Amino acid sequence: MDPFVFPALGLSREGDGLTTNFNAFKIPESNFLVFEATVRTCRNGCQPVSILLILLLLLLSLLLFVLVVVSLLLMLFLLRVLRILSLLPCFSQFFLHT
């Protein structure tokens, strides 16, 4: 989540909950605002996110994208070649009979 919109949660003063401060907004049609969130807890401290793993996943996604684009371009090229080859017999017959 964007930390500007909803900052990270921290331990409450009492130590029995999680809190955060955020810029509130008012919805004119309602007096209630419900936030829904998924919170993952770690009893002995969470493992930090590995930036190397994120970069590897990003690189693999980019590689997959490039492979798809190259495959599409190759397919278009082959379709053009097949189209040209299918026209060749017509031209050869035209030149041989004249």
C-alpha positions as CSV (number, residue, x, y, z in Angstrom):
1,M,0.0,0.0,0.0
2,D,1.2,3.5,-0.6
3,P,2.6,4.9,2.6
4,F,1.4,8.3,1.8
5,V,-2.2,7.1,1.7
6,F,-2.0,4.7,4.7
7,P,1.3,4.6,6.6
8,A,2.8,1.4,8.1
9,L,1.2,0.1,11.3
10,G,3.1,0.5,14.6
11,L,2.7,-0.9,18.1
12,S,0.2,1.1,20.2
13,R,1.3,2.9,23.4
14,E,-0.3,0.2,25.5
15,G,1.5,-2.5,23.4
16,D,-1.7,-4.4,22.8
17,G,-2.6,-3.3,19.3
18,L,-1.4,-1.7,16.1
19,T,-2.0,1.9,15.2
20,T,-1.2,4.4,12.5
21,N,-2.1,8.0,11.7
22,F,-3.5,9.0,8.3
23,N,-5.1,11.9,6.5
24,A,-8.9,11.4,6.9
25,F,-11.5,12.2,4.4
26,K,-15.2,12.6,4.6
27,I,-17.8,10.8,2.5
28,P,-21.0,13.0,2.5
29,E,-23.4,10.0,2.0
30,S,-22.2,8.1,5.0
31,N,-21.2,8.5,8.6
32,F,-19.2,5.3,8.5
33,L,-16.0,4.4,6.8
34,V,-14.8,0.8,6.7
35,F,-11.2,-0.2,5.9
36,E,-10.5,-3.8,5.1
37,A,-7.0,-5.1,5.3
38,T,-5.0,-8.3,5.4
39,V,-2.4,-8.3,8.2
40,R,0.4,-10.8,8.3
41,T,1.9,-11.3,11.8
42,C,5.3,-12.7,12.6
43,R,5.8,-14.0,16.2
44,N,9.6,-13.7,16.1
45,G,9.9,-10.8,13.7
46,C,9.2,-10.8,10.0
47,Q,11.8,-11.6,7.5
48,P,12.7,-8.5,5.5
49,V,11.7,-8.4,1.9
50,S,14.7,-9.4,-0.2
51,I,15.2,-6.7,-2.9
52,L,17.2,-9.2,-4.8
53,L,14.2,-11.5,-5.0
54,I,12.0,-8.7,-6.2
55,L,14.6,-7.7,-8.8
56,L,14.8,-11.3,-10.0
57,L,11.0,-11.6,-10.4
58,L,11.0,-8.3,-12.2
59,L,13.7,-9.5,-14.6
60,L,11.9,-12.8,-15.2
61,S,8.7,-10.9,-16.0
62,L,10.6,-8.6,-18.4
63,L,12.2,-11.6,-20.0
64,L,8.8,-13.3,-20.5
65,F,7.4,-10.2,-22.0
66,V,10.3,-10.0,-24.5
67,L,9.9,-13.6,-25.4
68,V,6.2,-13.1,-26.1
69,V,6.9,-10.0,-28.3
70,V,9.7,-11.8,-30.2
71,S,7.4,-14.8,-30.7
72,L,4.6,-12.6,-32.1
73,L,7.1,-10.8,-34.4
74,L,8.4,-14.1,-35.6
75,M,4.9,-15.4,-36.3
76,L,4.1,-12.3,-38.3
77,F,7.3,-12.7,-40.3
78,L,6.5,-16.3,-41.0
79,L,3.0,-15.5,-42.1
80,R,4.4,-12.9,-44.6
81,V,6.9,-15.5,-45.9
82,L,4.1,-18.0,-46.4
83,R,2.0,-15.5,-48.1
84,I,4.8,-14.6,-50.5
85,L,5.6,-18.2,-51.1
86,S,1.9,-18.9,-51.9
87,L,2.1,-16.2,-54.6
88,L,5.2,-17.5,-56.2
89,P,3.6,-20.3,-58.2
90,C,1.2,-17.8,-59.8
91,F,4.1,-15.6,-60.9
92,S,6.2,-18.5,-62.1
93,Q,3.3,-19.9,-64.2
94,F,2.7,-16.4,-65.6
95,F,6.3,-16.0,-66.7
96,L,6.7,-19.5,-68.1
97,H,3.6,-19.3,-70.3
98,T,4.4,-16.0,-71.9
